[in-house]
Amino acid sequence: MHFPVLLAEVIEHLGVRPDGRYLDATTGLGGHAEAIAERLTTGRLIACDRDAESLELAAARLAPWKERIVFRQASFSQLESVTAEFGMVNGLVADLGASYWQLTHSERGFSLFADAPLDMRYDRRQELTAADLVNQLQERELADLFYRLAGERGGRRLSRAIVGARPIRTTGQLARLIESAAPRTKSRLHPATRVFMALRMQVNQEMEELDALLGALPRLVENGGRVVMLTFHSTEDRAVKRAFQELAREGKAKILTKHVVKPGLEESRANAPSRSAKLRAIQMNSGSKQQ
């Protein structure tokens, strides 16, 4: 099952116009895209994702609205070439979480609850995999990576265990190793959760790609257009919050979410991964208009 996170809130803050042009930068399985497309008449949706397999599944789901949608495999840093083709947009949405489909299809190597090759690539055309990081980085580099991207404070101990157990080829092998090396805590999180998150983020250069997207917003979204972003951990949320605040200080945007928007109790119960979601939105001002 696919549950688009904070769907009603995303659509509300995006302010979809029937004749508008919108960009879903993380189409995934198409949950948010579907809600946008069904509200369009003469408008257009540009559905982008780094993951070709997700786009194929989304295209099947969105077939009833295919006349209103174009699909492009693109990372955040490539979106300016997309808008160069179709023009700036009236709204952009980006859901920064890995999709449920990616996390639950073990062969993609994202899940710590299945034994599969250590892959974790969104775009399988790229060469670097999680196995490359685990088996090639030095002990200190691994520990720094785990702390910087995921706040893993036990990184020194875990990286030492990883280096001592090389080569590590599968998700199951890595998860079991970390579970045996991690100190026991009362946390309900699996001890390998933060390590897997950090590896996924590094493999896909997620923070670098996010920075590229945030920096390009004035060139992607028209004057008066809206940007809605969903984050799922503090590292991403800080980056989005700071970028939105800077755009507001420069007079290039108005912040629409004075307080961060979070899922309600009903959604959190129905879709556990949504619990950590935070929504922030801005409206681009005249300073963002192309000259």
C-alpha positions as YAML, in Angstrom:
chain: A
units: angstrom
residues:
- id: 1
  name: MET
  ca: [0.00, 0.00, 0.00]
- id: 2
  name: HIS
  ca: [1.14, 3.54, -0.81]
- id: 3
  name: PHE
  ca: [0.13, 6.34, 1.57]
- id: 4
  name: PRO
  ca: [1.11, 9.83, 0.35]
- id: 5
  name: VAL
  ca: [2.12, 11.70, 3.49]
- id: 6
  name: LEU
  ca: [0.15, 14.79, 4.56]
- id: 7
  name: LEU
  ca: [-1.75, 14.67, 1.28]
- id: 8
  name: ALA
  ca: [-4.51, 17.14, 2.15]
- id: 9
  name: GLU
  ca: [-2.00, 19.56, 3.64]
- id: 10
  name: VAL
  ca: [0.30, 19.34, 0.61]
- id: 11
  name: ILE
  ca: [-2.55, 20.14, -1.78]
- id: 12
  name: GLU
  ca: [-3.81, 22.97, 0.44]
- id: 13
  name: HIS
  ca: [-0.43, 24.68, 0.65]
- id: 14
  name: LEU
  ca: [0.35, 24.09, -3.03]
- id: 15
  name: GLY
  ca: [-2.84, 25.92, -4.01]
- id: 16
  name: VAL
  ca: [-3.32, 23.97, -7.24]
- id: 17
  name: ARG
  ca: [-4.92, 25.94, -10.09]
- id: 18
  name: PRO
  ca: [-6.66, 24.01, -12.89]
- id: 19
  name: ASP
  ca: [-4.58, 25.83, -15.52]
- id: 20
  name: GLY
  ca: [-1.28, 25.83, -13.60]
- id: 21
  name: ARG
  ca: [2.01, 24.11, -14.26]
- id: 22
  name: TYR
  ca: [3.34, 21.98, -11.41]
- id: 23
  name: LEU
  ca: [6.45, 19.95, -10.71]
- id: 24
  name: ASP
  ca: [6.52, 16.92, -8.44]
- id: 25
  name: ALA
  ca: [10.25, 16.54, -7.85]
- id: 26
  name: THR
  ca: [9.88, 13.19, -6.06]
- id: 27
  name: THR
  ca: [7.00, 11.45, -7.80]
- id: 28
  name: GLY
  ca: [7.63, 8.06, -6.22]
- id: 29
  name: LEU
  ca: [4.53, 5.94, -6.71]
- id: 30
  name: GLY
  ca: [2.47, 8.99, -7.61]
- id: 31
  name: GLY
  ca: [0.33, 9.69, -4.56]
- id: 32
  name: HIS
  ca: [0.84, 13.45, -4.46]
- id: 33
  name: ALA
  ca: [1.04, 13.59, -8.26]
- id: 34
  name: GLU
  ca: [-2.37, 11.93, -8.58]
- id: 35
  name: ALA
  ca: [-4.00, 14.51, -6.32]
- id: 36
  name: ILE
  ca: [-2.44, 17.34, -8.34]
- id: 37
  name: ALA
  ca: [-3.29, 15.84, -11.75]
- id: 38
  name: GLU
  ca: [-6.95, 15.26, -10.94]
- id: 39
  name: ARG
  ca: [-7.30, 18.98, -10.14]
- id: 40
  name: LEU
  ca: [-5.89, 20.12, -13.49]
- id: 41
  name: THR
  ca: [-7.85, 20.95, -16.65]
- id: 42
  name: THR
  ca: [-5.61, 22.82, -19.08]
- id: 43
  name: GLY
  ca: [-2.68, 22.70, -16.68]
- id: 44
  name: ARG
  ca: [0.30, 20.34, -16.73]
- id: 45
  name: LEU
  ca: [2.16, 18.24, -14.20]
- id: 46
  name: ILE
  ca: [5.84, 17.46, -14.64]
- id: 47
  name: ALA
  ca: [6.49, 14.24, -12.74]
- id: 48
  name: CYS
  ca: [10.16, 13.72, -11.89]
- id: 49
  name: ASP
  ca: [12.07, 11.13, -9.91]
- id: 50
  name: ARG
  ca: [15.59, 9.70, -9.82]
- id: 51
  name: ASP
  ca: [14.23, 6.17, -9.70]
- id: 52
  name: ALA
  ca: [13.20, 4.87, -13.13]
- id: 53
  name: GLU
  ca: [11.30, 1.92, -11.65]
- id: 54
  name: SER
  ca: [9.23, 4.17, -9.42]
- id: 55
  name: LEU
  ca: [8.39, 6.37, -12.43]
- id: 56
  name: GLU
  ca: [7.17, 3.34, -14.37]
- id: 57
  name: LEU
  ca: [4.85, 2.37, -11.52]
- id: 58
  name: ALA
  ca: [3.67, 5.97, -11.16]
- id: 59
  name: ALA
  ca: [2.93, 6.18, -14.90]
- id: 60
  name: ALA
  ca: [0.64, 3.17, -14.61]
- id: 61
  name: ARG
  ca: [-1.17, 4.69, -11.63]
- id: 62
  name: LEU
  ca: [-1.50, 8.06, -13.34]
- id: 63
  name: ALA
  ca: [-2.67, 6.70, -16.70]
- id: 64
  name: PRO
  ca: [-6.17, 8.27, -16.40]
- id: 65
  name: TRP
  ca: [-4.51, 11.71, -16.44]
- id: 66
  name: LYS
  ca: [-1.71, 10.97, -18.92]
- id: 67
  name: GLU
  ca: [-2.70, 13.90, -21.19]
- id: 68
  name: ARG
  ca: [-1.88, 16.27, -18.35]
- id: 69
  name: ILE
  ca: [1.44, 14.72, -17.27]
- id: 70
  name: VAL
  ca: [4.97, 14.43, -18.60]
- id: 71
  name: PHE
  ca: [7.50, 12.14, -16.92]
- id: 72
  name: ARG
  ca: [11.20, 12.82, -16.59]
- id: 73
  name: GLN
  ca: [13.89, 10.85, -14.76]
- id: 74
  name: ALA
  ca: [15.84, 13.61, -13.05]
- id: 75
  name: SER
  ca: [17.63, 14.41, -9.82]
- id: 76
  name: PHE
  ca: [17.16, 17.71, -7.99]
- id: 77
  name: SER
  ca: [20.33, 19.11, -9.53]
- id: 78
  name: GLN
  ca: [18.89, 18.43, -13.01]
- id: 79
  name: LEU
  ca: [15.54, 20.16, -12.53]
- id: 80
  name: GLU
  ca: [16.63, 23.42, -14.14]
- id: 81
  name: SER
  ca: [17.10, 21.56, -17.41]
- id: 82
  name: VAL
  ca: [13.54, 20.25, -17.00]
- id: 83
  name: THR
  ca: [12.06, 23.72, -16.48]
- id: 84
  name: ALA
  ca: [14.17, 24.98, -19.38]
- id: 85
  name: GLU
  ca: [12.19, 22.53, -21.50]
- id: 86
  name: PHE
  ca: [8.73, 23.28, -20.11]
- id: 87
  name: GLY
  ca: [9.06, 26.67, -18.41]
- id: 88
  name: MET
  ca: [9.02, 27.76, -14.79]
- id: 89
  name: VAL
  ca: [6.26, 26.27, -12.66]
- id: 90
  name: ASN
  ca: [3.45, 27.60, -10.49]
- id: 91
  name: GLY
  ca: [4.16, 25.08, -7.79]
- id: 92
  name: LEU
  ca: [6.73, 22.50, -6.72]
- id: 93
  name: VAL
  ca: [6.43, 19.68, -4.21]
- id: 94
  name: ALA
  ca: [9.26, 17.53, -2.91]
- id: 95
  name: ASP
  ca: [8.76, 14.61, -0.52]
- id: 96
  name: LEU
  ca: [12.28, 13.88, 0.76]
- id: 97
  name: GLY
  ca: [11.54, 10.47, 2.25]
- id: 98
  name: ALA
  ca: [12.48, 7.18, 0.62]
- id: 99
  name: SER
  ca: [9.32, 5.57, -0.74]
- id: 100
  name: TYR
  ca: [7.63, 2.63, 0.94]
- id: 101
  name: TRP
  ca: [8.09, 0.65, -2.28]
- id: 102
  name: GLN
  ca: [11.86, 1.21, -2.24]
- id: 103
  name: LEU
  ca: [12.15, 0.32, 1.43]
- id: 104
  name: THR
  ca: [10.09, -2.84, 1.16]
- id: 105
  name: HIS
  ca: [11.50, -4.28, -2.07]
- id: 106
  name: SER
  ca: [14.48, -6.03, -0.60]
- id: 107
  name: GLU
  ca: [16.43, -6.32, -3.84]
- id: 108
  name: ARG
  ca: [16.95, -2.54, -3.80]
- id: 109
  name: GLY
  ca: [19.08, -2.92, -0.68]
- id: 110
  name: PHE
  ca: [17.41, -0.25, 1.46]
- id: 111
  name: SER
  ca: [15.84, -2.50, 4.09]
- id: 112
  name: LEU
  ca: [17.67, -3.76, 7.16]
- id: 113
  name: PHE
  ca: [15.02, -6.44, 7.67]
- id: 114
  name: ALA
  ca: [15.86, -8.47, 4.56]
- id: 115
  name: ASP
  ca: [19.03, -9.98, 3.16]
- id: 116
  name: ALA
  ca: [19.91, -8.43, -0.19]
- id: 117
  name: PRO
  ca: [22.91, -6.84, -1.91]
- id: 118
  name: LEU
  ca: [24.02, -3.59, -0.26]
- id: 119
  name: ASP
  ca: [22.82, -1.27, -3.01]
- id: 120
  name: MET
  ca: [20.68, 1.70, -1.90]
- id: 121
  name: ARG
  ca: [20.87, 3.59, -5.22]
- id: 122
  name: TYR
  ca: [17.82, 5.59, -6.27]
- id: 123
  name: ASP
  ca: [19.24, 5.82, -9.78]
- id: 124
  name: ARG
  ca: [20.67, 2.45, -10.72]
- id: 125
  name: ARG
  ca: [22.65, 4.02, -13.56]
- id: 126
  name: GLN
  ca: [25.16, 5.39, -11.08]
- id: 127
  name: GLU
  ca: [28.13, 3.27, -10.04]
- id: 128
  name: LEU
  ca: [28.54, 3.99, -6.31]
- id: 129
  name: THR
  ca: [26.65, 1.64, -3.97]
- id: 130
  name: ALA
  ca: [26.38, 1.25, -0.21]
- id: 131
  name: ALA
  ca: [28.70, -1.76, -0.45]
- id: 132
  name: ASP
  ca: [31.40, 0.50, -1.88]
- id: 133
  name: LEU
  ca: [31.15, 2.84, 1.11]
- id: 134
  name: VAL
  ca: [31.03, 0.06, 3.70]
- id: 135
  name: ASN
  ca: [34.02, -1.77, 2.26]
- id: 136
  name: GLN
  ca: [36.22, 1.12, 1.13]
- id: 137
  name: LEU
  ca: [35.90, 4.01, 3.58]
- id: 138
  name: GLN
  ca: [38.33, 4.22, 6.47]
- id: 139
  name: GLU
  ca: [37.09, 3.62, 10.00]
- id: 140
  name: ARG
  ca: [37.12, 7.30, 10.89]
- id: 141
  name: GLU
  ca: [35.38, 8.29, 7.67]
- id: 142
  name: LEU
  ca: [32.56, 5.84, 8.37]
- id: 143
  name: ALA
  ca: [32.10, 7.08, 11.93]
- id: 144
  name: ASP
  ca: [32.03, 10.70, 10.79]
- id: 145
  name: LEU
  ca: [29.51, 9.82, 8.09]
- id: 146
  name: PHE
  ca: [27.18, 8.08, 10.54]
- id: 147
  name: TYR
  ca: [27.25, 11.05, 12.92]
- id: 148
  name: ARG
  ca: [27.07, 13.86, 10.35]
- id: 149
  name: LEU
  ca: [24.12, 12.49, 8.38]
- id: 150
  name: ALA
  ca: [22.19, 10.47, 10.95]
- id: 151
  name: GLY
  ca: [23.36, 11.64, 14.37]
- id: 152
  name: GLU
  ca: [24.69, 8.17, 15.26]
- id: 153
  name: ARG
  ca: [26.73, 8.70, 18.44]
- id: 154
  name: GLY
  ca: [28.01, 5.14, 18.56]
- id: 155
  name: GLY
  ca: [29.68, 5.49, 15.19]
- id: 156
  name: ARG
  ca: [33.23, 4.81, 16.40]
- id: 157
  name: ARG
  ca: [32.32, 1.43, 17.83]
- id: 158
  name: LEU
  ca: [30.17, 0.51, 14.84]
- id: 159
  name: SER
  ca: [32.71, 1.57, 12.22]
- id: 160
  name: ARG
  ca: [35.40, -0.42, 14.02]
- id: 161
  name: ALA
  ca: [33.18, -3.51, 13.88]
- id: 162
  name: ILE
  ca: [32.44, -2.93, 10.19]
- id: 163
  name: VAL
  ca: [36.10, -2.56, 9.23]
- id: 164
  name: GLY
  ca: [36.96, -5.70, 11.18]
- id: 165
  name: ALA
  ca: [34.27, -7.76, 9.44]
- id: 166
  name: ARG
  ca: [34.97, -6.77, 5.83]
- id: 167
  name: PRO
  ca: [34.01, -7.68, 3.19]
- id: 168
  name: ILE
  ca: [30.33, -6.99, 3.90]
- id: 169
  name: ARG
  ca: [28.09, -7.63, 0.90]
- id: 170
  name: THR
  ca: [24.49, -7.80, 2.09]
- id: 171
  name: THR
  ca: [22.01, -5.78, 4.10]
- id: 172
  name: GLY
  ca: [21.37, -8.69, 6.43]
- id: 173
  name: GLN
  ca: [25.07, -9.16, 7.13]
- id: 174
  name: LEU
  ca: [25.48, -5.48, 7.97]
- id: 175
  name: ALA
  ca: [22.34, -5.30, 10.12]
- id: 176
  name: ARG
  ca: [23.33, -8.36, 12.17]
- id: 177
  name: LEU
  ca: [26.86, -7.04, 12.64]
- id: 178
  name: ILE
  ca: [25.65, -3.68, 13.93]
- id: 179
  name: GLU
  ca: [23.09, -5.30, 16.20]
- id: 180
  name: SER
  ca: [25.83, -7.37, 17.81]
- id: 181
  name: ALA
  ca: [28.21, -4.39, 18.14]
- id: 182
  name: ALA
  ca: [25.76, -1.71, 19.27]
- id: 183
  name: PRO
  ca: [25.26, -0.94, 22.95]
- id: 184
  name: ARG
  ca: [21.87, -2.00, 24.27]
- id: 185
  name: THR
  ca: [19.37, 0.83, 24.71]
- id: 186
  name: LYS
  ca: [15.66, 1.19, 25.41]
- id: 187
  name: SER
  ca: [15.04, 2.70, 21.98]
- id: 188
  name: ARG
  ca: [12.50, 0.95, 19.76]
- id: 189
  name: LEU
  ca: [14.65, 1.71, 16.73]
- id: 190
  name: HIS
  ca: [16.72, -1.12, 15.33]
- id: 191
  name: PRO
  ca: [20.39, -0.36, 16.16]
- id: 192
  name: ALA
  ca: [21.23, -0.26, 12.44]
- id: 193
  name: THR
  ca: [18.54, 2.27, 11.49]
- id: 194
  name: ARG
  ca: [20.77, 5.36, 11.57]
- id: 195
  name: VAL
  ca: [23.67, 3.60, 9.87]
- id: 196
  name: PHE
  ca: [21.42, 2.52, 6.99]
- id: 197
  name: MET
  ca: [19.99, 6.02, 6.71]
- id: 198
  name: ALA
  ca: [23.44, 7.61, 6.58]
- id: 199
  name: LEU
  ca: [24.64, 5.16, 3.94]
- id: 200
  name: ARG
  ca: [21.53, 5.77, 1.82]
- id: 201
  name: MET
  ca: [21.96, 9.52, 2.07]
- id: 202
  name: GLN
  ca: [25.64, 9.37, 1.12]
- id: 203
  name: VAL
  ca: [25.16, 6.92, -1.77]
- id: 204
  name: ASN
  ca: [22.56, 9.22, -3.28]
- id: 205
  name: GLN
  ca: [24.24, 12.50, -2.26]
- id: 206
  name: GLU
  ca: [20.93, 13.50, -0.74]
- id: 207
  name: MET
  ca: [22.10, 16.61, 1.11]
- id: 208
  name: GLU
  ca: [24.06, 17.87, -1.89]
- id: 209
  name: GLU
  ca: [21.05, 17.31, -4.12]
- id: 210
  name: LEU
  ca: [18.76, 19.04, -1.61]
- id: 211
  name: ASP
  ca: [21.10, 22.04, -1.47]
- id: 212
  name: ALA
  ca: [21.02, 22.19, -5.27]
- id: 213
  name: LEU
  ca: [17.22, 22.19, -5.25]
- id: 214
  name: LEU
  ca: [16.94, 24.83, -2.54]
- id: 215
  name: GLY
  ca: [19.42, 27.07, -4.35]
- id: 216
  name: ALA
  ca: [17.55, 26.73, -7.64]
- id: 217
  name: LEU
  ca: [14.05, 27.53, -6.34]
- id: 218
  name: PRO
  ca: [14.03, 31.17, -7.58]
- id: 219
  name: ARG
  ca: [14.82, 29.84, -11.06]
- id: 220
  name: LEU
  ca: [12.31, 27.00, -10.95]
- id: 221
  name: VAL
  ca: [9.17, 28.59, -9.48]
- id: 222
  name: GLU
  ca: [7.41, 31.63, -10.89]
- id: 223
  name: ASN
  ca: [6.48, 34.76, -8.99]
- id: 224
  name: GLY
  ca: [3.51, 33.87, -6.78]
- id: 225
  name: GLY
  ca: [4.20, 30.14, -7.13]
- id: 226
  name: ARG
  ca: [4.43, 27.89, -4.13]
- id: 227
  name: VAL
  ca: [6.96, 25.39, -2.83]
- id: 228
  name: VAL
  ca: [5.98, 22.57, -0.47]
- id: 229
  name: MET
  ca: [8.58, 20.30, 1.09]
- id: 230
  name: LEU
  ca: [8.24, 17.27, 3.32]
- id: 231
  name: THR
  ca: [11.21, 16.26, 5.46]
- id: 232
  name: PHE
  ca: [11.66, 13.21, 7.65]
- id: 233
  name: HIS
  ca: [14.69, 13.89, 9.81]
- id: 234
  name: SER
  ca: [16.37, 16.86, 11.45]
- id: 235
  name: THR
  ca: [19.30, 17.20, 9.03]
- id: 236
  name: GLU
  ca: [16.97, 17.74, 6.07]
- id: 237
  name: ASP
  ca: [14.53, 19.87, 8.01]
- id: 238
  name: ARG
  ca: [17.24, 22.27, 9.21]
- id: 239
  name: ALA
  ca: [18.46, 22.73, 5.63]
- id: 240
  name: VAL
  ca: [14.94, 23.46, 4.35]
- id: 241
  name: LYS
  ca: [14.10, 25.77, 7.26]
- id: 242
  name: ARG
  ca: [17.29, 27.81, 6.84]
- id: 243
  name: ALA
  ca: [16.91, 28.08, 3.07]
- id: 244
  name: PHE
  ca: [13.29, 29.23, 3.37]
- id: 245
  name: GLN
  ca: [14.25, 31.78, 6.03]
- id: 246
  name: GLU
  ca: [17.05, 33.12, 3.84]
- id: 247
  name: LEU
  ca: [14.72, 33.46, 0.85]
- id: 248
  name: ALA
  ca: [12.29, 35.35, 3.09]
- id: 249
  name: ARG
  ca: [15.04, 37.67, 4.38]
- id: 250
  name: GLU
  ca: [16.08, 38.41, 0.81]
- id: 251
  name: GLY
  ca: [12.49, 39.27, -0.12]
- id: 252
  name: LYS
  ca: [12.32, 36.37, -2.56]
- id: 253
  name: ALA
  ca: [9.66, 34.38, -0.71]
- id: 254
  name: LYS
  ca: [6.96, 34.53, 1.94]
- id: 255
  name: ILE
  ca: [6.84, 31.74, 4.52]
- id: 256
  name: LEU
  ca: [3.37, 30.15, 4.56]
- id: 257
  name: THR
  ca: [3.94, 27.80, 7.48]
- id: 258
  name: LYS
  ca: [4.63, 29.88, 10.57]
- id: 259
  name: HIS
  ca: [4.70, 26.61, 12.49]
- id: 260
  name: VAL
  ca: [5.81, 23.35, 10.93]
- id: 261
  name: VAL
  ca: [2.92, 21.10, 9.87]
- id: 262
  name: LYS
  ca: [2.91, 17.53, 11.19]
- id: 263
  name: PRO
  ca: [0.61, 14.54, 10.65]
- id: 264
  name: GLY
  ca: [-2.36, 14.22, 12.93]
- id: 265
  name: LEU
  ca: [-2.99, 11.29, 15.23]
- id: 266
  name: GLU
  ca: [-5.22, 9.48, 12.73]
- id: 267
  name: GLU
  ca: [-2.63, 9.61, 9.94]
- id: 268
  name: SER
  ca: [0.18, 8.64, 12.29]
- id: 269
  name: ARG
  ca: [-1.75, 5.57, 13.38]
- id: 270
  name: ALA
  ca: [-2.67, 4.55, 9.84]
- id: 271
  name: ASN
  ca: [0.80, 5.14, 8.38]
- id: 272
  name: ALA
  ca: [3.56, 4.78, 10.95]
- id: 273
  name: PRO
  ca: [6.39, 6.14, 8.70]
- id: 274
  name: SER
  ca: [4.53, 9.45, 8.48]
- id: 275
  name: ARG
  ca: [5.09, 10.18, 12.16]
- id: 276
  name: SER
  ca: [8.39, 11.95, 11.59]
- id: 277
  name: ALA
  ca: [7.17, 14.04, 8.64]
- id: 278
  name: LYS
  ca: [7.33, 17.84, 8.70]
- id: 279
  name: LEU
  ca: [5.83, 20.11, 6.07]
- id: 280
  name: ARG
  ca: [7.15, 23.57, 5.27]
- id: 281
  name: ALA
  ca: [5.85, 25.86, 2.51]
- id: 282
  name: ILE
  ca: [6.72, 29.19, 0.92]
- id: 283
  name: GLN
  ca: [5.32, 31.45, -1.79]
- id: 284
  name: MET
  ca: [7.83, 32.96, -4.15]
- id: 285
  name: ASN
  ca: [7.82, 36.79, -4.35]
- id: 286
  name: SER
  ca: [8.70, 39.18, -7.16]
- id: 287
  name: GLY
  ca: [12.40, 38.84, -6.32]
- id: 288
  name: SER
  ca: [12.31, 35.33, -7.73]
- id: 289
  name: LYS
  ca: [10.88, 36.29, -11.11]
- id: 290
  name: GLN
  ca: [13.14, 35.70, -14.10]
- id: 291
  name: GLN
  ca: [14.47, 38.84, -15.72]
...
